[in-house]
Amino acid sequence: MLLILYPNTERQEKFAVSNTGATIGSATDNTIVLSGTGIAEYHAHLQFINGQWFVIDISHRGDVSVDGVTKARLPIQVGSRVFIAGHELLVKSLEKEQENYIQKNIDYNGTGIVHDLTVTKQCPQCGFLSHEASHFCPRCGYSFNVDIPATSSQQRPFQHNESTITPWLALVLSVCGPIVLGIGWLIGGIIGIVYLVRSDNTSRPGRRTAWFAVLFSIVWLAVLGAALAWYSWDYFADIRIVKNEERVENLLRKIAVSEYYIKHAEIFDDDNDGVGEYVSFPRLQSAKYHQFDVNLKKTSLHYGYFFTMKQSGETGFICTAYPRKYENTGKNSFWIDEKGYIYKKDLKGKNFSKPPKLTKKETQPSIFEGISDELAADLEMAAENAFKNGKYEKCKRIIHNVRTKFPKSLAAQRLTKLEKSTDPFIVEFKSKELYQRAEKLIQGKQIDAAIQVLRSIVQNYKSSSLVSASRQKLAKLTEDRAKESLALAEKYVKNKQAEKALNILKDIGKKYPEASSATSLKEYIGACETEVMKILEKKAEKYLKEGENFETEGQYEKAYNTYLTLKNTYGNTQVAKGIDATLGKIRKLMEEREASRLIEELFQLNSDTDSSRITSLLDLLKRGYSRTEIYTKNLDELNNLRKNSRANEYVKAAVQQLSNGTFRSALANFELAVEEDPSIELSMRDELELCYLSLGDAAFENQDYSQALVYYKNYLQLQPKVSKLNVDKLMECYFHTAKLKIQNKDFKGAEQDLIACAQKHSHTSEYNYLYGRVLMNLGHWDVAAEHFAKALFDDNTKNADEGKMYKAYCLYMYAVEEEQILYLTLIQDSDLKKFIKNYEIMFDTTKRKEIPIKAKQPLVKPASGRSFSDLSSDLCKLLDQLSAASERLTGLTKRQKSQKISERDRIRTMFQELINRLKTLRASASADAYRKGKILDQIEKVRKLYYSVYQSLNQTTGNKRNPEKISFISELSDKTKLLRDAKDSFELYTGLEEQRRRNVISILENIIGGMKDTTVSASPLKRDANEIRTLYSSPKQTDLAVETLRDLSEAYAIAPPMFGVMLSEPVTTDETTSKAAGKK
């Protein structure tokens, strides 16, 4: 079958398909390869079935159609137009493939296209062989507008034109730009230009590609040129900005130094107050200081910055600079003041609007630190110029400034001589100036002001030549003024106005001390004072008598006022000397009388009706009369009255609030009333019961169970005759309060509340779960495990897995504690202790430190005496001694009576000792059997507990894949096996040991039963002793005991902490537990 792709277009191509079929798609292994966004890798299939061609849509997209019909499988005929996702195929022929007619050639570009080469014509532009019916070259699009002679398919195969690669290479290099070798754009442009120059007869697509390559090269040239220009501008702008800012900083330093010099050299002092001033730019320029060589008078723009003197005066100056064009002439704005610190900050070209806050990093050293000697030298010259011009005070101030600001400079040392020369001139000049001022004041009749000026000359300028003249003139002026005042005082004395005369005499001593000390006036002033005091004494006596009369009449207020006038007006008289005591006495009498009146009024008031008046009177008494005797005497009664009054006020308010239904406020007032007067509680019992019960019910409804429980408890403390409290509500409050206490880790309080509500909730799972948690945190592991078991957890119960895990944890901790008890019992048993020591059996206690357990005691107290085995060994020795004594007795002759008697006595004593030993052995056997039985029971108990933990953990559903849990269960399994082996071994050991003890006691009983008085045979005794030794020489019991101890020690060493297995770790309140957890 012969197909034409894109028929009657520039891109048309022919394909020959054999009867085996063909595939169409975007994958390269298809027979016909199509490209485009809508083409699947394997889109359609051409099949020849039973003599008929079909096209099948294998992509199932529904975009395969034949002559406008769309189906999954369509037949095709000659002339059919097949559309696959918009790509057109024309069926030209259905003939079978003929080798002489169609030749399959593989294109050198690797397309694998099958062409009909029977009759062809060659493209003059690219050399491609086309069908003679084609109007355009399938490769380059050349139009066959002229007849081209056909060439046979056997003339020559198509040769690939290498020139088509060159424009594409140029385009790739141009597009990649600087990425390729940095100059790829340049190489691509050059190749494109060369291609355009040399390809006059080349194809139009190649020339178009070359033009694009040249265009991209030009674009890259423009971009890189712009980037280079921008970088160069930015680089040189940065250099310019750095230079400008350096120049600005230098100019600011010059301005600050010049301002400093002008200020301390007092170049400008507009108000003539002896304090120099900082100045503006024009005046700074006019000072012509050598450090300032820039003309800021004409313009404030220098080095691309605007300079501004924001402030200048006596206290300081502020000079700022900001760039004319931001990021062109500069970036930072600058600030400097009288302290000499330059501060710069990037304000985006703006000036400082407020003083900057300097940080330690931003603060630069003051500019005055490096030029102190130079500045001091300049100020030294200013001081010398001031001295030459006769401005001595100014010279003195400049010297002081140099000494203060630059104490270590050479100029400060050189100015010492100048300062000594300046002082006399200053003293003389200043005193002369003041003296002239005093004379002007005298001429202007301002005598008091002149006196003050002359007095300052005498006091402050003692080395002046005008001091003596000033002193004489001062004495004369003060004497004249004192005489004038004395004349006025005499006039007041004559008119009996002694008070005014006394004030004048006091003013003479204050204002004119020079005159009052003069001999000529001293006696005159004294005589005048004597006359004045005589008049005052008479007036004082008159006031004293008047006050005494008022006091006698009981008019204490008038007497007090009279005495007070006497003190204030005539306090200097002899009559008024004891008036303070009299005033105190009168004041006390007045307070006692007023306090008595107030207390009498209080006792007449009714506390039920006049409570507000009682309260105000009591406050008045406490505030003003607390020091009186009557107040102190009646203090207890007054306090009781106050309490009763307050209590009644609280009760009234509570009753009113109770009627309004505000129970909380009523209860608060009732409690305050009871606090003031406890006796009220009995009378207000019904009201308190109502408040507590109502508030408790309200809190219960609001689910504030803890507060409701408080109210209910207070209600029950009142012991009502008939309780109206709902017991179920009380139990519910206890239960919920216990929950809150558990959250706050108050487990002891939670235990008490859970006990209180047990009647209602003890059968519930939640109650048993909470009670188990409380007991677990209190360290009561066994009871906690029982409550967790009572909770009846299943998969649907809340906190089921957590509760089961807690149960396992409690059982585990209980097992650990019981194992610790077992360990303590083992190491205190005398027999087992020997085995542990002799066979070096170690019990590893290090891992136990990570498990919080309480200190425990052994099961039984250790034996106070020796062990049964030791007693048996002693028994053998005694039997040996008895056998030897019997042999000695047998060997004695009849003549050796005394020796026989002695041996019989010894045998009798030994026989009695045997009887005593029997009792001791029986007691020791009983005690030893009891201890060993307890140990055996404890081993079994510990084993069962650990096995219960093992079973509990296997039953839990949570954390099944927890590796810590798996490891823990494995260790528990090993521990349980060891404990079972230890129990079996110890059980055999105790049985054999019991049998051995019985045999020893039986042997001893036979020996005692067979002995008659002192008659005993030596050989049976030896035989019995050897039999007892044989019993204890058997290693079977020892091996069993050692095996048991080794198993127990291995089990004891397996003590993994269970914290990692828990869903949430429990918090214990026990002290030992807390310490252990802290160590962990």
LUMDODO-32812 format. One line per field, with one value per residue (C-alpha): x, y, z. Coordinates in steps of 0.25 Angstrom, whole numbers. Layout:
N
u	c(X, ...) $
v	c(Y, ...) $
w	c(Z, ...) $
END
This chain:
1080
u	c(0, 5, 2, 5, 7, 3, -2, -1, 8, 22, 24, 18, 25, 22, 22, 21, 14, 15, 4, 10, 4, 10, 10, 8, 12, 23, 32, 44, 42, 29, 28, 22, 27, 19, 22, 13, 6, -6, 2, 3, 15, 7, -5, -10, -8, -10, -14, -17, -28, -35, -31, -36, -27, -32, -27, -28, -28, -19, -18, -33, -33, -44, -36, -34, -44, -45, -53, -59, -64, -58, -57, -48, -46, -49, -46, -39, -39, -31, -33, -37, -32, -28, -27, -19, -19, -19, -9, -14, -10, -15, -17, -11, -10, -14, -5, 4, 19, 27, 42, 45, 35, 38, 52, 53, 65, 69, 71, 84, 77, 72, 57, 55, 46, 42, 41, 36, 49, 44, 42, 49, 54, 66, 65, 75, 76, 78, 80, 68, 62, 47, 35, 32, 18, 24, 22, 32, 44, 41, 54, 56, 43, 49, 38, 39, 34, 42, 43, 55, 59, 56, 67, 67, 67, 79, 87, 93, 88, 85, 98, 96, 99, 108, 106, 92, 99, 107, 95, 89, 103, 104, 89, 93, 105, 98, 86, 95, 103, 114, 111, 120, 134, 130, 129, 120, 111, 123, 127, 112, 111, 124, 120, 106, 112, 122, 111, 102, 114, 118, 104, 98, 92, 88, 75, 65, 64, 79, 80, 68, 75, 88, 81, 75, 89, 94, 82, 84, 99, 95, 85, 96, 106, 96, 93, 107, 111, 100, 104, 118, 114, 105, 117, 127, 117, 114, 129, 134, 122, 126, 140, 134, 125, 136, 145, 134, 130, 145, 146, 132, 138, 150, 142, 133, 146, 151, 137, 137, 151, 148, 135, 143, 153, 144, 135, 147, 155, 142, 143, 129, 121, 108, 102, 115, 113, 127, 123, 127, 118, 117, 114, 108, 116, 117, 123, 131, 137, 139, 147, 159, 163, 175, 168, 156, 160, 147, 138, 124, 119, 116, 110, 107, 110, 123, 128, 114, 108, 100, 105, 95, 98, 85, 88, 98, 99, 106, 102, 106, 105, 100, 105, 100, 103, 95, 97, 92, 89, 87, 96, 103, 110, 109, 101, 103, 97, 107, 105, 115, 113, 121, 125, 134, 127, 124, 112, 108, 96, 90, 77, 74, 79, 71, 76, 76, 63, 66, 79, 84, 85, 100, 103, 117, 120, 116, 123, 136, 147, 145, 153, 158, 166, 177, 179, 178, 192, 190, 177, 183, 194, 184, 176, 189, 192, 177, 180, 193, 185, 174, 185, 192, 178, 175, 164, 169, 156, 155, 170, 167, 155, 163, 174, 163, 157, 171, 174, 160, 160, 175, 181, 193, 197, 209, 201, 194, 208, 213, 200, 203, 213, 202, 192, 200, 202, 187, 182, 186, 181, 168, 166, 170, 161, 149, 150, 151, 139, 131, 136, 131, 118, 116, 119, 108, 98, 102, 99, 86, 82, 82, 90, 86, 91, 104, 106, 105, 115, 125, 123, 127, 139, 144, 141, 145, 156, 165, 178, 172, 177, 163, 159, 163, 155, 143, 143, 143, 132, 124, 126, 121, 109, 104, 106, 97, 86, 86, 84, 73, 66, 69, 62, 50, 50, 50, 38, 31, 35, 29, 16, 16, 18, 28, 26, 30, 42, 47, 46, 54, 65, 66, 67, 79, 87, 84, 85, 96, 105, 117, 110, 103, 117, 122, 125, 117, 104, 105, 101, 90, 84, 85, 77, 66, 65, 63, 52, 45, 46, 40, 28, 27, 28, 16, 7, 12, 7, -6, -8, -3, -14, -25, -21, -21, -35, -40, -34, -40, -54, -52, -52, -40, -41, -40, -29, -21, -23, -18, -6, -3, -4, 6, 16, 15, 15, 24, 32, 45, 40, 42, 27, 26, 38, 29, 17, 20, 17, 4, 0, 2, -6, -18, -17, -18, -30, -37, -35, -39, -52, -55, -52, -61, -72, -71, -70, -82, -90, -85, -90, -103, -105, -111, -102, -113, -119, -108, -96, -92, -91, -84, -73, -71, -69, -60, -51, -51, -47, -36, -31, -31, -32, -24, -14, -25, -26, -41, -39, -29, -37, -49, -41, -47, -61, -59, -53, -65, -74, -67, -67, -82, -85, -78, -84, -98, -95, -90, -102, -111, -104, -105, -119, -122, -114, -120, -134, -129, -124, -109, -104, -89, -89, -98, -88, -76, -83, -88, -74, -69, -79, -75, -60, -64, -73, -73, -85, -94, -91, -101, -112, -110, -109, -121, -116, -102, -108, -116, -104, -95, -105, -110, -96, -91, -103, -100, -85, -90, -99, -87, -78, -69, -68, -56, -63, -76, -69, -64, -78, -84, -73, -76, -91, -88, -79, -91, -97, -111, -122, -129, -119, -124, -111, -112, -102, -101, -96, -86, -81, -80, -72, -62, -60, -58, -49, -41, -39, -34, -24, -19, -16, -9, -1, -7, -9, -11, -22, -28, -27, -36, -46, -47, -49, -60, -68, -65, -80, -85, -73, -65, -72, -69, -57, -53, -52, -43, -34, -33, -31, -21, -13, -13, -8, 2, 8, 8, 16, 5, 8, 0, -13, -12, -11, -23, -31, -26, -31, -44, -46, -49, -42, -46, -43, -55, -52, -46, -31, -31, -17, -12, -19, -14, 0, -1, -5, 7, 15, 10, 12, 26, 29, 23, 31, 44, 41, 38, 50, 58, 52, 56, 71, 72, 66, 77, 89, 84, 83, 95, 96, 93, 102, 114, 111, 110, 123, 131, 126, 127, 113, 110, 97, 98, 91, 95, 83, 73, 77, 70, 57, 50, 47, 45, 54, 50, 53, 56, 44, 50, 60, 74, 76, 83, 91, 99, 94, 89, 102, 111, 103, 105, 120, 121, 112, 123, 134, 126, 124, 138, 142, 131, 137, 151, 146, 139, 152, 160, 150, 151, 166, 166, 169, 161, 172, 170, 157, 159, 162, 150, 141, 147, 145, 130, 127, 133, 125, 112, 115, 116, 104, 96, 102, 97, 83, 84, 90, 78, 69, 77, 77, 62, 60, 70, 64, 51, 55, 64, 52, 43, 53, 56, 41, 39, 50, 44, 30, 36, 43, 30, 23, 33, 33, 17, 18, 28, 20, 7, 15, 19, 4, -1, 9, 5, -10, -8, -11, -4, 11, 12, 23, 30, 45, 47, 34, 38, 52, 46, 36, 48, 56, 44, 43, 57, 56, 43, 50, 62, 53, 46, 59, 63, 50, 52, 66, 63, 51, 60, 71, 61, 55, 69, 73, 61, 64, 78, 74, 64, 75, 85, 74, 70, 85, 86, 73, 78, 91, 84, 74, 85, 93, 91, 97, 112, 112, 115, 123, 133, 132, 117, 120, 131, 122, 111, 120, 126, 111, 108, 121, 117, 103, 110, 121, 110, 112, 98, 91, 103, 101, 86, 88, 99, 91, 79, 87, 94, 80, 75, 87, 85, 70, 74, 83, 72, 65, 61, 54, 40, 39, 41, 30, 20, 11, 13, 22, 16, 20, 23, 22, 31, 44, 52, 45, 48, 63, 64, 57, 66, 78, 73) $
v	c(0, 14, 26, 41, 49, 63, 62, 75, 82, 86, 75, 63, 50, 36, 23, 8, -1, -16, -26, -29, -16, -3, 5, 20, 29, 38, 27, 25, 10, 12, 10, 24, 34, 46, 58, 67, 69, 61, 49, 36, 28, 17, 24, 15, 2, -1, -16, -24, -34, -44, -35, -22, -11, -5, 6, 3, 14, 7, 19, 20, 35, 36, 45, 34, 36, 32, 41, 48, 35, 33, 19, 9, 1, 7, 1, 9, 9, 16, 31, 30, 42, 37, 47, 44, 55, 65, 59, 55, 42, 40, 25, 26, 11, -3, -11, -21, -18, -20, -20, -15, -3, 2, 2, 4, 14, 19, 34, 39, 47, 35, 36, 22, 28, 19, 27, 23, 25, 19, 33, 45, 58, 65, 78, 88, 94, 83, 71, 63, 53, 55, 49, 55, 59, 67, 82, 85, 79, 71, 75, 90, 94, 98, 101, 93, 104, 99, 85, 77, 65, 52, 44, 29, 24, 16, 29, 32, 32, 45, 51, 59, 74, 78, 93, 92, 89, 102, 112, 103, 103, 118, 119, 110, 118, 131, 127, 121, 134, 135, 122, 115, 119, 133, 138, 128, 139, 146, 132, 130, 143, 142, 128, 134, 146, 137, 127, 139, 144, 130, 125, 132, 120, 113, 109, 120, 112, 112, 127, 130, 122, 130, 143, 139, 135, 149, 156, 148, 152, 167, 165, 159, 170, 181, 174, 171, 186, 191, 182, 187, 202, 200, 193, 204, 215, 208, 205, 220, 225, 217, 223, 237, 234, 229, 241, 251, 245, 245, 260, 263, 256, 265, 277, 274, 272, 286, 292, 285, 289, 304, 304, 298, 309, 321, 316, 314, 326, 335, 341, 344, 348, 355, 356, 360, 349, 343, 331, 328, 324, 315, 322, 321, 319, 334, 337, 325, 330, 344, 338, 334, 323, 316, 302, 306, 309, 306, 317, 313, 327, 328, 314, 302, 292, 285, 272, 268, 270, 281, 286, 292, 298, 294, 300, 309, 316, 316, 302, 295, 294, 284, 283, 273, 269, 261, 257, 266, 254, 241, 229, 239, 249, 241, 231, 234, 246, 252, 259, 265, 274, 280, 267, 264, 251, 249, 240, 235, 228, 224, 232, 231, 245, 252, 260, 257, 261, 258, 254, 241, 230, 225, 211, 206, 200, 213, 223, 228, 234, 249, 257, 266, 254, 255, 270, 273, 279, 288, 293, 296, 304, 312, 315, 319, 330, 335, 336, 344, 353, 355, 359, 369, 375, 377, 367, 360, 352, 347, 343, 336, 328, 324, 319, 311, 305, 300, 294, 287, 282, 279, 277, 269, 278, 286, 299, 297, 296, 309, 317, 316, 328, 336, 332, 337, 350, 351, 350, 363, 371, 364, 366, 381, 383, 376, 383, 397, 393, 390, 402, 411, 404, 406, 421, 422, 415, 424, 436, 430, 429, 413, 412, 397, 393, 401, 394, 380, 384, 389, 377, 368, 376, 374, 359, 355, 364, 365, 368, 380, 394, 398, 389, 399, 410, 401, 396, 411, 415, 402, 405, 419, 415, 404, 413, 424, 413, 407, 421, 424, 410, 413, 426, 419, 408, 419, 425, 412, 410, 424, 420, 406, 399, 390, 378, 387, 393, 379, 375, 387, 384, 370, 375, 384, 372, 365, 376, 384, 375, 384, 396, 387, 383, 397, 402, 415, 408, 395, 402, 410, 397, 390, 401, 401, 386, 387, 397, 388, 376, 383, 386, 372, 366, 374, 370, 355, 355, 361, 349, 339, 344, 343, 329, 325, 331, 323, 310, 312, 314, 301, 308, 300, 304, 319, 317, 309, 320, 330, 323, 320, 335, 337, 328, 333, 348, 348, 336, 343, 348, 342, 340, 331, 322, 311, 312, 300, 291, 298, 297, 282, 280, 288, 281, 267, 272, 276, 263, 255, 263, 261, 247, 245, 252, 243, 230, 234, 236, 223, 215, 221, 217, 204, 195, 189, 202, 212, 204, 215, 226, 216, 214, 228, 232, 220, 225, 239, 234, 225, 236, 248, 242, 229, 235, 239, 231, 229, 223, 213, 209, 206, 200, 186, 190, 200, 189, 179, 190, 192, 178, 177, 189, 184, 170, 176, 184, 171, 164, 175, 175, 160, 159, 169, 162, 148, 154, 158, 144, 149, 137, 139, 153, 149, 138, 148, 157, 146, 141, 155, 156, 143, 147, 160, 153, 138, 137, 142, 128, 121, 131, 132, 116, 115, 126, 121, 107, 113, 121, 109, 99, 109, 113, 98, 94, 106, 102, 88, 92, 100, 88, 95, 82, 87, 99, 92, 82, 93, 99, 85, 83, 96, 92, 79, 86, 94, 80, 83, 76, 71, 70, 75, 72, 62, 51, 47, 61, 61, 48, 53, 65, 57, 48, 60, 67, 55, 56, 70, 66, 55, 65, 74, 62, 63, 48, 48, 58, 50, 37, 43, 48, 35, 28, 38, 35, 20, 17, 22, 19, 8, -2, 6, 4, 19, 19, 7, 12, 26, 19, 10, 22, 29, 17, 14, 28, 27, 14, 4, -5, -18, -10, -2, -14, -20, -7, -7, -22, -18, -8, -19, -13, -18, -12, -3, 3, 17, 17, 1, -1, 10, 4, -10, -5, 2, -11, -18, -7, -8, -23, -21, -11, -20, -31, -23, -19, -34, -38, -28, -34, -47, -42, -36, -49, -58, -49, -50, -65, -70, -83, -76, -65, -75, -81, -67, -63, -76, -78, -63, -62, -47, -40, -28, -16, -6, -7, -6, 9, 12, 6, 15, 5, 8, 3, -11, -20, -35, -45, -51, -45, -52, -63, -57, -70, -80, -88, -102, -107, -100, -106, -119, -118, -114, -126, -135, -129, -131, -145, -147, -141, -150, -163, -159, -157, -170, -177, -170, -175, -189, -189, -185, -196, -197, -190, -178, -174, -159, -159, -168, -159, -147, -153, -157, -143, -138, -149, -145, -130, -134, -142, -130, -122, -132, -130, -115, -117, -125, -114, -103, -112, -114, -99, -96, -107, -101, -86, -91, -98, -86, -77, -86, -88, -73, -72, -83, -76, -63, -69, -74, -61, -53, -63, -62, -47, -47, -57, -48, -36, -45, -49, -35, -29, -40, -36, -21, -17, -4, -3, -17, -13, -6, -11, -8, -15, -28, -27, -25, -37, -46, -42, -45, -59, -62, -57, -65, -78, -75, -73, -86, -93, -87, -90, -105, -106, -99, -108, -120, -113, -110, -124, -131, -121, -124, -138, -136, -128, -139, -149, -141, -139, -154, -158, -149, -154, -168, -165, -158, -169, -180, -173, -177, -168, -168, -181, -179, -187, -179, -187, -183, -169, -169, -176, -166, -154, -159, -162, -147, -143, -152, -145, -132, -136, -140, -129, -131, -120, -111, -112, -110, -98, -92, -95, -88, -76, -75, -75, -65, -56, -57, -54, -42, -36, -36, -23, -15, -2, -1, 14, 12, 1, 11, 19, 30, 30, 30, 41, 36, 45, 36, 42, 30, 29, 44, 43, 30, 37, 49, 41, 35) $
w	c(0, -4, 6, 4, 17, 16, 2, -8, 3, 4, 14, 6, 7, 2, 9, 4, 14, 12, 15, 29, 34, 40, 53, 54, 66, 72, 76, 67, 65, 58, 43, 41, 51, 54, 63, 71, 84, 81, 76, 85, 85, 78, 72, 61, 54, 39, 37, 24, 28, 18, 6, 13, 19, 33, 41, 56, 68, 78, 87, 89, 88, 78, 68, 57, 45, 31, 21, 33, 40, 54, 60, 67, 54, 40, 26, 16, 1, -11, -9, 6, 14, 28, 39, 52, 62, 51, 42, 28, 21, 6, 1, -13, -16, -10, -19, -14, -12, -25, -23, -38, -35, -21, -15, 0, 4, 17, 18, 22, 33, 39, 37, 31, 20, 9, -4, -18, -26, -40, -46, -39, -41, -33, -25, -30, -16, -7, -16, -11, -20, -21, -29, -42, -38, -26, -27, -15, -10, 3, 9, 7, 1, -13, -23, -36, -45, -57, -63, -57, -65, -58, -53, -51, -37, -40, -44, -30, -16, -9, -2, 10, 9, 20, 18, 25, 39, 39, 41, 52, 59, 58, 64, 75, 79, 78, 86, 97, 97, 108, 113, 103, 105, 109, 94, 88, 84, 76, 69, 66, 59, 51, 46, 42, 35, 27, 24, 18, 10, 4, 2, -10, -16, -2, 3, 9, 22, 24, 21, 30, 42, 39, 40, 53, 58, 54, 61, 74, 74, 72, 84, 93, 88, 93, 106, 110, 106, 114, 126, 124, 124, 136, 144, 140, 144, 157, 159, 157, 164, 177, 176, 175, 186, 195, 192, 194, 208, 212, 208, 216, 228, 227, 226, 237, 246, 242, 245, 259, 262, 258, 266, 278, 277, 275, 287, 297, 292, 294, 280, 280, 293, 289, 303, 310, 320, 320, 312, 298, 287, 275, 263, 249, 236, 232, 246, 246, 233, 238, 250, 240, 249, 242, 242, 234, 220, 213, 208, 213, 213, 198, 197, 206, 195, 195, 190, 185, 199, 205, 219, 229, 243, 249, 263, 269, 283, 296, 299, 286, 271, 261, 247, 237, 223, 213, 198, 187, 178, 186, 181, 171, 180, 192, 201, 216, 223, 234, 247, 257, 269, 280, 286, 274, 270, 255, 252, 238, 234, 220, 221, 206, 203, 214, 225, 240, 246, 260, 268, 265, 275, 276, 278, 283, 269, 262, 271, 266, 275, 277, 267, 279, 284, 273, 273, 288, 288, 275, 281, 294, 287, 279, 292, 299, 288, 290, 305, 303, 293, 303, 314, 304, 301, 316, 316, 329, 332, 318, 319, 332, 327, 314, 324, 332, 319, 315, 329, 329, 315, 313, 326, 321, 310, 309, 308, 321, 328, 321, 325, 340, 339, 331, 341, 353, 345, 342, 357, 362, 350, 351, 366, 365, 352, 358, 372, 365, 356, 369, 376, 365, 365, 380, 378, 368, 377, 388, 379, 375, 390, 389, 402, 404, 391, 392, 405, 399, 388, 398, 406, 394, 392, 406, 406, 392, 388, 401, 393, 386, 389, 391, 402, 414, 407, 405, 419, 424, 415, 419, 434, 432, 423, 433, 445, 438, 434, 448, 455, 446, 450, 465, 464, 458, 469, 480, 473, 474, 489, 492, 486, 493, 480, 486, 476, 464, 472, 475, 460, 456, 466, 461, 447, 451, 456, 443, 432, 439, 447, 445, 452, 463, 468, 468, 482, 480, 477, 485, 498, 491, 485, 498, 505, 495, 496, 511, 509, 499, 508, 520, 511, 506, 520, 524, 513, 514, 529, 525, 515, 525, 536, 525, 522, 536, 538, 526, 531, 545, 539, 531, 518, 513, 498, 501, 511, 500, 490, 500, 504, 489, 486, 498, 492, 478, 481, 494, 494, 497, 510, 524, 526, 514, 517, 524, 514, 506, 518, 521, 506, 507, 520, 514, 501, 509, 517, 505, 498, 510, 511, 496, 497, 509, 502, 489, 497, 505, 492, 487, 499, 497, 482, 478, 469, 462, 457, 458, 452, 442, 453, 463, 452, 449, 464, 466, 454, 460, 474, 468, 459, 469, 483, 483, 493, 504, 517, 515, 501, 506, 518, 509, 497, 499, 499, 488, 479, 482, 479, 466, 462, 466, 458, 446, 447, 447, 435, 428, 432, 427, 414, 413, 416, 405, 395, 399, 397, 383, 380, 379, 388, 385, 390, 402, 406, 405, 415, 424, 425, 428, 439, 445, 444, 452, 462, 462, 471, 459, 452, 461, 458, 443, 442, 433, 424, 422, 419, 408, 402, 403, 397, 386, 382, 382, 373, 363, 363, 360, 348, 343, 344, 354, 362, 371, 375, 377, 386, 395, 397, 400, 410, 417, 417, 424, 434, 439, 443, 438, 445, 432, 421, 408, 400, 389, 392, 377, 374, 385, 380, 366, 371, 379, 366, 357, 367, 368, 353, 354, 365, 357, 345, 355, 361, 375, 376, 392, 391, 379, 387, 398, 388, 381, 395, 398, 385, 385, 389, 375, 366, 371, 361, 349, 340, 340, 355, 356, 345, 352, 366, 360, 354, 367, 375, 364, 366, 381, 380, 384, 373, 377, 380, 368, 359, 365, 362, 348, 347, 352, 341, 332, 320, 306, 292, 293, 307, 307, 310, 309, 304, 314, 326, 322, 320, 334, 340, 334, 339, 354, 354, 349, 359, 370, 365, 365, 380, 384, 377, 385, 397, 393, 390, 404, 410, 403, 407, 421, 422, 429, 420, 407, 410, 412, 398, 392, 398, 395, 381, 377, 373, 369, 370, 360, 366, 356, 347, 360, 361, 348, 354, 365, 376, 391, 402, 407, 418, 417, 419, 433, 443, 442, 452, 464, 467, 459, 447, 448, 440, 450, 462, 455, 454, 468, 472, 465, 473, 486, 482, 479, 493, 500, 493, 497, 511, 511, 506, 517, 528, 522, 523, 538, 549, 562, 569, 561, 568, 568, 554, 551, 559, 551, 537, 541, 545, 532, 524, 532, 529, 514, 514, 520, 509, 499, 504, 503, 489, 485, 489, 482, 469, 469, 470, 460, 450, 452, 450, 438, 432, 433, 427, 415, 413, 413, 402, 394, 395, 391, 379, 374, 377, 369, 357, 357, 357, 346, 338, 340, 334, 323, 320, 322, 312, 302, 303, 300, 286, 286, 282, 277, 268, 278, 278, 293, 296, 288, 295, 309, 307, 303, 315, 324, 317, 321, 335, 337, 333, 342, 354, 351, 350, 363, 370, 366, 370, 383, 386, 385, 393, 405, 404, 405, 416, 424, 423, 427, 439, 443, 442, 451, 462, 461, 463, 475, 481, 480, 486, 498, 499, 499, 510, 525, 535, 531, 524, 510, 499, 491, 478, 476, 479, 468, 459, 461, 459, 446, 441, 444, 437, 425, 424, 423, 414, 403, 391, 386, 395, 393, 378, 378, 387, 378, 365, 372, 375, 361, 355, 364, 362, 347, 348, 357, 347, 337, 341, 329, 331, 326, 323, 308, 308, 314, 306, 316, 328, 342, 352, 366, 378, 387, 391, 387, 374, 371, 374, 365, 354, 356, 355, 342) $
END
